[in-house]
Amino acid sequence: MTVERAFLTAWEKARQAAQALGIRLRPQELTLAAAKRALSTRRLSDGFTALQEAQRLDLTLEALAVDRRFTSLFTDPEANEALTRLLEAGYRF
């Protein structure tokens, strides 16, 4: 399995776990391009905020983007944005 395929599988599983917690996530195309677009802006998604409130930031796209298994997929600015969001939200590594 490629790193990209592993990332997309992990992202899908994280979304399913969030939904199982009752967190409503906006329908989204699960592609690497979509992930990169989501990390190219400073705007937090409603899903991120809901996962923060549920103390489950581990299920966010941002947590996956800084996961060692997947860092090769993201540019430094994308990874830095993900890390900044997580740190500002109080995520503990």
N, CA, C and O atoms as a MOPAC input file, in Angstrom:
PM7 MOZYME 1SCF
protein

 N      0.84800 1    -1.17900 1     0.00000 1
 C      0.00000 1     0.00000 1     0.00000 1
 C      0.89200 1     1.24000 1     0.00000 1
 O      1.86000 1     1.32300 1     0.75600 1
 N      0.55600 1     2.19200 1    -0.85000 1
 C      1.32600 1     3.42700 1    -0.90900 1
 C      1.04800 1     4.28900 1     0.31800 1
 O      0.05600 1     4.09100 1     1.02000 1
 N      1.92400 1     5.23200 1     0.55900 1
 C      1.73500 1     6.14900 1     1.68000 1
 C      0.43900 1     6.94100 1     1.48400 1
 O     -0.30800 1     7.15600 1     2.43900 1
 N      0.17400 1     7.36800 1     0.26200 1
 C     -1.04900 1     8.13500 1     0.00500 1
 C     -2.28600 1     7.29300 1     0.28100 1
 O     -3.23400 1     7.77300 1     0.90200 1
 N     -2.28700 1     6.05500 1    -0.16800 1
 C     -3.43800 1     5.17300 1     0.06900 1
 C     -3.61800 1     4.93700 1     1.57400 1
 O     -4.74300 1     4.94100 1     2.07400 1
 N     -2.50400 1     4.73000 1     2.29600 1
 C     -2.57800 1     4.52900 1     3.74900 1
 C     -3.15600 1     5.76500 1     4.43300 1
 O     -3.95800 1     5.65100 1     5.36100 1
 N     -2.74300 1     6.95300 1     3.96800 1
 C     -3.26800 1     8.19400 1     4.52800 1
 C     -4.77600 1     8.28800 1     4.29400 1
 O     -5.53300 1     8.57700 1     5.22200 1
 N     -5.20700 1     8.05000 1     3.07600 1
 C     -6.63200 1     8.15900 1     2.75000 1
 C     -7.46000 1     7.15000 1     3.54000 1
 O     -8.57900 1     7.45500 1     3.95300 1
 N     -6.92400 1     5.96100 1     3.75200 1
 C     -7.60700 1     4.95100 1     4.55400 1
 C     -7.70700 1     5.41600 1     6.01300 1
 O     -8.75400 1     5.27500 1     6.64400 1
 N     -6.61600 1     5.96800 1     6.54000 1
 C     -6.61500 1     6.46000 1     7.92400 1
 C     -7.58100 1     7.63100 1     8.07900 1
 O     -8.26500 1     7.74000 1     9.09700 1
 N     -7.64000 1     8.50000 1     7.08500 1
 C     -8.54300 1     9.65000 1     7.13300 1
 C     -9.99100 1     9.18200 1     7.13000 1
 O    -10.81500 1     9.69500 1     7.88600 1
 N    -10.29700 1     8.21600 1     6.28500 1
 C    -11.65600 1     7.67500 1     6.23400 1
 C    -12.03700 1     7.03800 1     7.57100 1
 O    -13.15000 1     7.23700 1     8.05800 1
 N    -11.12000 1     6.27600 1     8.16400 1
 C    -11.39100 1     5.63900 1     9.46100 1
 C    -11.58100 1     6.68700 1    10.55900 1
 O    -12.44200 1     6.52600 1    11.42400 1
 N    -10.79200 1     7.74600 1    10.52900 1
 C    -10.92600 1     8.80900 1    11.53000 1
 C    -12.28500 1     9.49000 1    11.39400 1
 O    -12.93400 1     9.78500 1    12.39800 1
 N    -12.71400 1     9.74000 1    10.16800 1
 C    -14.02500 1    10.35600 1     9.95000 1
 C    -15.14000 1     9.43400 1    10.44400 1
 O    -16.10700 1     9.89500 1    11.05100 1
 N    -15.00600 1     8.15000 1    10.18800 1
 C    -16.01600 1     7.19400 1    10.65600 1
 C    -16.06900 1     7.17100 1    12.18000 1
 O    -17.15200 1     7.11300 1    12.76200 1
 N    -14.90700 1     7.21500 1    12.82800 1
 C    -14.85600 1     7.22000 1    14.28800 1
 C    -15.49800 1     8.49000 1    14.84300 1
 O    -16.21100 1     8.43700 1    15.84600 1
 N    -15.25100 1     9.62500 1    14.19900 1
 C    -15.85800 1    10.88400 1    14.64000 1
 C    -17.37300 1    10.81600 1    14.49600 1
 O    -18.10300 1    11.24300 1    15.39100 1
 N    -17.83600 1    10.29200 1    13.39600 1
 C    -19.27700 1    10.17600 1    13.17600 1
 C    -19.90000 1     9.21500 1    14.18400 1
 O    -21.03600 1     9.41900 1    14.61200 1
 N    -19.17000 1     8.17600 1    14.56400 1
 C    -19.67200 1     7.22700 1    15.56400 1
 C    -19.83500 1     7.90800 1    16.92400 1
 O    -20.63200 1     7.46700 1    17.75200 1
 N    -19.07900 1     8.97900 1    17.14900 1
 C    -19.19700 1     9.76000 1    18.38700 1
 C    -20.35000 1    10.76000 1    18.30500 1
 O    -20.62900 1    11.47200 1    19.27000 1
 N    -21.00800 1    10.81000 1    17.17000 1
 C    -22.11600 1    11.73300 1    16.98800 1
 C    -21.70100 1    13.07700 1    16.43100 1
 O    -22.49100 1    14.02100 1    16.42500 1
 N    -20.47900 1    13.17200 1    15.96800 1
 C    -19.98800 1    14.42600 1    15.40600 1
 C    -20.34700 1    14.46900 1    13.92700 1
 O    -20.00000 1    13.58200 1    13.14800 1
 N    -21.04800 1    15.52400 1    13.57800 1
 C    -21.48200 1    15.69400 1    12.18600 1
 C    -20.35400 1    16.32800 1    11.39000 1
 O    -19.87000 1    17.41300 1    11.71100 1
 N    -19.95500 1    15.62900 1    10.35500 1
 C    -18.91600 1    16.14000 1     9.46900 1
 C    -19.52800 1    16.44500 1     8.10800 1
 O    -20.37100 1    15.70000 1     7.60900 1
 N    -19.10000 1    17.52400 1     7.53300 1
 C    -19.58600 1    17.90700 1     6.21400 1
 C    -19.07300 1    16.88400 1     5.20500 1
 O    -17.91300 1    16.47500 1     5.26900 1
 N    -19.92700 1    16.47200 1     4.28000 1
 C    -19.45800 1    15.54200 1     3.23900 1
 C    -18.25300 1    16.14300 1     2.52700 1
 O    -18.22800 1    17.33400 1     2.21500 1
 N    -17.27400 1    15.31400 1     2.28200 1
 C    -16.04100 1    15.80700 1     1.68700 1
 C    -15.42900 1    14.72100 1     0.82900 1
 O    -15.46600 1    13.53700 1     1.16500 1
 N    -14.87300 1    15.14700 1    -0.27300 1
 C    -14.12400 1    14.24100 1    -1.12500 1
 C    -12.83800 1    13.88400 1    -0.37200 1
 O    -12.10000 1    14.77400 1     0.05100 1
 N    -12.57400 1    12.60400 1    -0.20700 1
 C    -11.37700 1    12.18800 1     0.52700 1
 C    -10.25400 1    11.89700 1    -0.45400 1
 O    -10.01800 1    10.75700 1    -0.85400 1
 N     -9.57400 1    12.96700 1    -0.82300 1
 C     -8.41800 1    12.86400 1    -1.70700 1
 C     -7.28100 1    13.65600 1    -1.09400 1
 O     -7.50000 1    14.50500 1    -0.23000 1
 N     -6.08300 1    13.38100 1    -1.53700 1
 C     -4.94100 1    14.14900 1    -1.04100 1
 C     -5.09000 1    15.61900 1    -1.42700 1
 O     -4.74300 1    16.50100 1    -0.64100 1
 N     -5.59800 1    15.89000 1    -2.62000 1
 C     -5.80200 1    17.27900 1    -3.04600 1
 C     -6.78200 1    17.99200 1    -2.11900 1
 O     -6.57500 1    19.15900 1    -1.78300 1
 N     -7.84600 1    17.30700 1    -1.70300 1
 C     -8.82200 1    17.90700 1    -0.78400 1
 C     -8.18100 1    18.18400 1     0.57300 1
 O     -8.43900 1    19.22100 1     1.18400 1
 N     -7.35300 1    17.26700 1     1.03800 1
 C     -6.66500 1    17.47200 1     2.31800 1
 C     -5.75000 1    18.68200 1     2.23500 1
 O     -5.71200 1    19.50200 1     3.15200 1
 N     -5.01600 1    18.79200 1     1.14100 1
 C     -4.11400 1    19.92200 1     0.96700 1
 C     -4.88400 1    21.24500 1     0.90000 1
 O     -4.44300 1    22.24900 1     1.45900 1
 N     -6.02400 1    21.24600 1     0.22300 1
 C     -6.84800 1    22.46500 1     0.17400 1
 C     -7.30500 1    22.85500 1     1.57300 1
 O     -7.28700 1    24.03400 1     1.92900 1
 N     -7.71300 1    21.87000 1     2.36400 1
 C     -8.19200 1    22.14700 1     3.72400 1
 C     -7.09400 1    22.73700 1     4.60300 1
 O     -7.37100 1    23.49600 1     5.53200 1
 N     -5.85200 1    22.38400 1     4.30200 1
 C     -4.73100 1    22.88400 1     5.10600 1
 C     -4.11900 1    24.16100 1     4.53300 1
 O     -3.16700 1    24.70200 1     5.09600 1
 N     -4.66300 1    24.64100 1     3.42000 1
 C     -4.08400 1    25.81800 1     2.79000 1
 C     -4.74100 1    27.11200 1     3.25200 1
 O     -4.41500 1    28.18900 1     2.75400 1
 N     -5.65100 1    27.01100 1     4.18800 1
 C     -6.34800 1    28.18200 1     4.70500 1
 C     -6.24200 1    28.20900 1     6.22100 1
 O     -5.98200 1    27.18000 1     6.84500 1
 N     -6.44100 1    29.36700 1     6.81000 1
 C     -6.40700 1    29.47300 1     8.28200 1
 C     -7.75300 1    29.14400 1     8.90800 1
 O     -7.86600 1    29.08300 1    10.13200 1
 N     -8.78100 1    28.93200 1     8.08100 1
 C    -10.11800 1    28.68500 1     8.61000 1
 C    -10.22900 1    27.27700 1     9.17700 1
 O     -9.89000 1    26.29900 1     8.50900 1
 N    -10.70600 1    27.18200 1    10.41700 1
 C    -10.94500 1    25.87600 1    11.03300 1
 C    -12.27900 1    25.32400 1    10.55000 1
 O    -13.24800 1    26.06600 1    10.39000 1
 N    -12.31600 1    24.03800 1    10.32400 1
 C    -13.58100 1    23.42200 1     9.92400 1
 C    -14.46900 1    23.23500 1    11.15500 1
 O    -13.99100 1    23.19100 1    12.28800 1
 N    -15.76400 1    23.12700 1    10.89800 1
 C    -16.69700 1    22.83600 1    11.98900 1
 C    -16.35700 1    21.50100 1    12.63300 1
 O    -16.49800 1    21.33900 1    13.84600 1
 N    -15.91300 1    20.54900 1    11.82800 1
 C    -15.52800 1    19.23800 1    12.35000 1
 C    -14.36300 1    19.33300 1    13.32300 1
 O    -14.34700 1    18.65100 1    14.34800 1
 N    -13.38700 1    20.18000 1    13.00200 1
 C    -12.24100 1    20.36700 1    13.89100 1
 C    -12.71700 1    20.89400 1    15.23300 1
 O    -12.31900 1    20.39800 1    16.28700 1
 N    -13.56800 1    21.89900 1    15.18200 1
 C    -14.07800 1    22.50100 1    16.41500 1
 C    -14.86400 1    21.48100 1    17.23900 1
 O    -14.71200 1    21.41600 1    18.45800 1
 N    -15.70000 1    20.68900 1    16.57600 1
 C    -16.48800 1    19.66900 1    17.27700 1
 C    -15.57700 1    18.60400 1    17.87700 1
 O    -15.82300 1    18.14200 1    18.99100 1
 N    -14.54300 1    18.21400 1    17.16700 1
 C    -13.60300 1    17.21700 1    17.69500 1
 C    -12.79100 1    17.80500 1    18.84400 1
 O    -12.44600 1    17.09200 1    19.78700 1
 N    -12.48800 1    19.08100 1    18.77600 1
 C    -11.79100 1    19.73400 1    19.88400 1
 C    -12.66300 1    19.70400 1    21.13300 1
 O    -12.18900 1    19.37600 1    22.22100 1
 N    -13.93200 1    20.04400 1    20.97200 1
 C    -14.85300 1    20.04000 1    22.10500 1
 C    -15.02300 1    18.64400 1    22.68900 1
 O    -15.23000 1    18.49200 1    23.89300 1
 N    -14.93700 1    17.62600 1    21.83800 1
 C    -15.06200 1    16.23700 1    22.28300 1
 C    -13.72800 1    15.68000 1    22.78600 1
 O    -13.64400 1    14.51500 1    23.17400 1
 N    -12.69300 1    16.51600 1    22.77700 1
 C    -11.33700 1    16.11400 1    23.17700 1
 C    -10.84600 1    14.93000 1    22.34700 1
 O    -10.26000 1    13.98400 1    22.87200 1
 N    -11.09600 1    15.00300 1    21.04700 1
 C    -10.67300 1    13.95200 1    20.12400 1
 C     -9.95900 1    14.54300 1    18.90900 1
 O    -10.24800 1    14.18000 1    17.76900 1
 N     -9.03900 1    15.44200 1    19.16400 1
 C     -8.26900 1    16.03000 1    18.07900 1
 C     -7.43600 1    14.99300 1    17.33300 1
 O     -6.96000 1    15.25100 1    16.22700 1
 N     -7.26000 1    13.82800 1    17.93400 1
 C     -6.53400 1    12.75800 1    17.26200 1
 C     -7.25600 1    12.27000 1    16.01200 1
 O     -6.65900 1    11.59700 1    15.17200 1
 N     -8.53300 1    12.60600 1    15.88700 1
 C     -9.31800 1    12.18300 1    14.73100 1
 C     -9.37000 1    13.24600 1    13.63300 1
 O    -10.11000 1    13.08800 1    12.66200 1
 N     -8.61000 1    14.30800 1    13.76900 1
 C     -8.64600 1    15.38100 1    12.78400 1
 C     -7.68800 1    15.12700 1    11.62400 1
 O     -6.71300 1    14.38400 1    11.74000 1
 N     -8.00000 1    15.76700 1    10.51400 1
 C     -7.09200 1    15.77200 1     9.36500 1
 C     -5.73400 1    16.31400 1     9.78900 1
 O     -4.69500 1    15.81700 1     9.35600 1
 N     -5.75000 1    17.33000 1    10.63400 1
 C     -4.50600 1    17.95200 1    11.08500 1
 C     -3.60000 1    16.95500 1    11.80900 1
 O     -2.38700 1    16.94300 1    11.59900 1
 N     -4.19600 1    16.12200 1    12.66100 1
 C     -3.39600 1    15.12200 1    13.37800 1
 C     -2.78800 1    14.11900 1    12.39700 1
 O     -1.65300 1    13.67700 1    12.57700 1
 N     -3.53300 1    13.77200 1    11.38000 1
 C     -2.99200 1    12.85500 1    10.37100 1
 C     -1.87200 1    13.51600 1     9.57400 1
 O     -0.88000 1    12.87000 1     9.24000 1
 N     -2.03000 1    14.79400 1     9.27300 1
 C     -1.02800 1    15.50300 1     8.46800 1
 C      0.32400 1    15.60000 1     9.16900 1
 O      1.36000 1    15.67500 1     8.50800 1
 N      0.32500 1    15.60100 1    10.49400 1
 C      1.60100 1    15.66700 1    11.22000 1
 C      2.04900 1    14.29900 1    11.73400 1
 O      3.07700 1    14.18600 1    12.40200 1
 N      1.28100 1    13.27400 1    11.42300 1
 C      1.66100 1    11.90500 1    11.77700 1
 C      2.89600 1    11.51300 1    10.95700 1
 O      2.92200 1    11.71000 1     9.74200 1
 N      3.89900 1    10.96800 1    11.60800 1
 C      5.15700 1    10.61900 1    10.93600 1
 C      4.95700 1     9.76000 1     9.69200 1
 O      5.72000 1     9.85900 1     8.73100 1
 N      3.93600 1     8.92300 1     9.71700 1
 C      3.69600 1     8.04800 1     8.56600 1
 C      3.32300 1     8.82600 1     7.31500 1
 O      3.50100 1     8.33100 1     6.20100 1
 N      2.80200 1    10.05500 1     7.48700 1
 C      2.23200 1    10.77100 1     6.35600 1
 C      2.87600 1    12.12100 1     6.05500 1
 O      2.44700 1    12.80400 1     5.12600 1
 N      3.88400 1    12.51900 1     6.80900 1
 C      4.45500 1    13.86400 1     6.62600 1
 C      5.04600 1    14.06100 1     5.23300 1
 O      5.11600 1    15.19400 1     4.75700 1
 N      5.46400 1    13.00600 1     4.58000 1
 C      6.04700 1    13.14800 1     3.23900 1
 C      5.02100 1    13.61000 1     2.20700 1
 O      5.39600 1    14.04900 1     1.11900 1
 N      3.74700 1    13.51700 1     2.53000 1
 C      2.69000 1    13.89700 1     1.59700 1
 C      2.39800 1    15.39000 1     1.59000 1
 O      1.75000 1    15.89500 1     0.67300 1
 N      2.88000 1    16.10300 1     2.61800 1
 C      2.50400 1    17.50100 1     2.79900 1
 C      3.71800 1    18.41400 1     2.72000 1
 O      4.82700 1    18.04200 1     3.10500 1
 N      3.48100 1    19.62000 1     2.21000 1
 C      4.54700 1    20.61900 1     2.15800 1
 C      4.78700 1    21.15000 1     3.57100 1
 O      3.98100 1    20.92900 1     4.47400 1
 N      5.88700 1    21.84300 1     3.74600 1
 C      6.16600 1    22.44400 1     5.05100 1
 C      5.06500 1    23.41600 1     5.47400 1
 O      4.63100 1    23.36500 1     6.62500 1
 N      4.59300 1    24.30200 1     4.58600 1
 C      3.50700 1    25.20200 1     5.00200 1
 C      2.22900 1    24.44900 1     5.40300 1
 O      1.56300 1    24.84700 1     6.35800 1
 N      1.88200 1    23.38900 1     4.70100 1
 C      0.69500 1    22.60000 1     5.05000 1
 C      0.86900 1    21.93600 1     6.41300 1
 O     -0.03100 1    21.97800 1     7.25200 1
 N      2.02100 1    21.32900 1     6.62500 1
 C      2.29500 1    20.66800 1     7.90100 1
 C      2.34800 1    21.68500 1     9.03600 1
 O      1.86100 1    21.42200 1    10.13500 1
 N      2.94000 1    22.84500 1     8.76600 1
 C      3.01300 1    23.89300 1     9.79800 1
 C      1.62500 1    24.39400 1    10.16100 1
 O      1.34600 1    24.65400 1    11.33100 1
 N      0.75200 1    24.53100 1     9.16800 1
 C     -0.62300 1    24.96700 1     9.44100 1
 C     -1.33100 1    23.93400 1    10.32000 1
 O     -2.00900 1    24.29000 1    11.28400 1
 N     -1.16800 1    22.65500 1     9.98200 1
 C     -1.79200 1    21.59200 1    10.77600 1
 C     -1.26200 1    21.61600 1    12.20700 1
 O     -2.03400 1    21.51900 1    13.16100 1
 N      0.04200 1    21.74300 1    12.35300 1
 C      0.65600 1    21.77000 1    13.68300 1
 C      0.19800 1    22.98700 1    14.47800 1
 O     -0.09600 1    22.87400 1    15.66700 1
 N      0.13700 1    24.13800 1    13.83900 1
 C     -0.31300 1    25.36300 1    14.50900 1
 C     -1.74000 1    25.20000 1    15.01800 1
 O     -2.03700 1    25.54000 1    16.16300 1
 N     -2.61700 1    24.68100 1    14.17300 1
 C     -4.00900 1    24.47900 1    14.59200 1
 C     -4.08200 1    23.56600 1    15.80700 1
 O     -4.80000 1    23.84900 1    16.76600 1
 N     -3.33300 1    22.46800 1    15.76000 1
 C     -3.37500 1    21.51000 1    16.86600 1
 C     -2.83200 1    22.12700 1    18.15900 1
 O     -3.42400 1    21.96800 1    19.22600 1
 N     -1.71400 1    22.82400 1    18.05600 1
 C     -1.11300 1    23.43300 1    19.25200 1
 C     -2.02000 1    24.50400 1    19.83300 1
 O     -2.18200 1    24.58700 1    21.05000 1
 N     -2.61600 1    25.33000 1    18.96800 1
 C     -3.51300 1    26.36400 1    19.45100 1
 C     -4.76700 1    25.77900 1    20.11300 1
 O     -5.38400 1    26.41300 1    20.96900 1
 N     -5.13100 1    24.55600 1    19.70100 1
 C     -6.29800 1    23.89300 1    20.26900 1
 C     -5.96200 1    23.10300 1    21.53300 1
 O     -6.84500 1    22.52800 1    22.16900 1
 N     -4.66400 1    23.07900 1    21.89300 1
 C     -4.25800 1    22.39100 1    23.10300 1
 C     -3.96900 1    20.91700 1    22.94100 1
 O     -3.96300 1    20.17700 1    23.92400 1
 N     -3.72800 1    20.47300 1    21.71600 1
 C     -3.44400 1    19.05200 1    21.46400 1
 C     -2.13700 1    18.65500 1    22.12700 1
 O     -1.14400 1    19.38000 1    22.06500 1
 N     -2.15500 1    17.50600 1    22.75300 1
 C     -0.94100 1    16.98300 1    23.40300 1
 C     -0.44100 1    15.79400 1    22.60600 1
 O     -1.15700 1    14.82100 1    22.36800 1
 N      0.81100 1    15.91000 1    22.20200 1
 C      1.43700 1    14.83200 1    21.40500 1
 C      1.98900 1    13.76000 1    22.30500 1
 O      2.55000 1    12.77700 1    21.82100 1

